[in-house]
Amino acid sequence: MTKYAFHKSSYSTTNGNCVEVATNIRTTVAVRDSKQPTGPVLRLTPTAWTRFLSGLS
């Protein structure tokens, strides 16, 4: 089982709407809801993650 090292995203808000991101696996960016740490994990390629972030602005 892959061990992701999640950290709170800089895009998270202080009102509890938090996203956690793990980038410790070179080929994968893992994203999850901090309110459900045992819930589903979205796994993206680093390229897809970069495209997603650039689409936010």
C-alpha positions as CSV (number, residue, x, y, z in Angstrom):
1,M,0.0,0.0,0.0
2,T,1.3,3.4,-0.9
3,K,2.0,5.8,2.0
4,Y,1.1,9.3,1.1
5,A,2.5,12.1,3.2
6,F,-0.5,14.5,3.1
7,H,-0.2,18.2,3.9
8,K,-2.8,20.9,3.9
9,S,-3.1,22.7,0.6
10,S,-2.3,26.4,0.4
11,Y,-5.7,26.7,-1.4
12,S,-7.5,25.5,1.8
13,T,-9.6,27.9,3.8
14,T,-9.7,28.5,7.5
15,N,-13.5,27.7,7.7
16,G,-12.9,23.9,7.5
17,N,-13.1,23.5,3.8
18,C,-9.7,21.8,3.6
19,V,-7.9,19.9,0.9
20,E,-4.9,17.8,1.7
21,V,-2.3,17.1,-1.0
22,A,0.6,14.5,-1.0
23,T,3.5,14.9,-3.4
24,N,5.9,12.5,-1.9
25,I,5.4,9.9,-4.7
26,R,7.2,11.1,-7.8
27,T,4.6,9.9,-10.3
28,T,1.4,10.8,-8.3
29,V,-0.2,13.8,-6.7
30,A,-2.8,12.5,-4.2
31,V,-5.7,14.7,-3.0
32,R,-8.2,14.1,-0.2
33,D,-10.7,15.9,1.9
34,S,-9.2,16.6,5.3
35,K,-12.6,16.0,7.0
36,Q,-12.5,12.4,5.7
37,P,-8.9,11.2,6.1
38,T,-9.9,7.6,5.6
39,G,-12.1,8.4,2.7
40,P,-11.4,8.3,-1.1
41,V,-8.2,9.7,-2.5
42,L,-8.0,11.3,-5.9
43,R,-4.8,10.4,-7.7
44,L,-3.5,12.6,-10.5
45,T,-0.3,12.7,-12.6
46,P,1.9,15.7,-11.8
47,T,1.0,17.1,-15.2
48,A,-2.8,16.8,-14.6
49,W,-2.3,18.5,-11.2
50,T,-0.4,21.4,-12.7
51,R,-3.1,21.9,-15.3
52,F,-5.8,21.8,-12.6
53,L,-4.0,24.4,-10.6
54,S,-3.5,26.7,-13.6
55,G,-7.2,26.5,-14.3
56,L,-8.1,27.9,-10.9
57,S,-6.8,31.4,-11.6
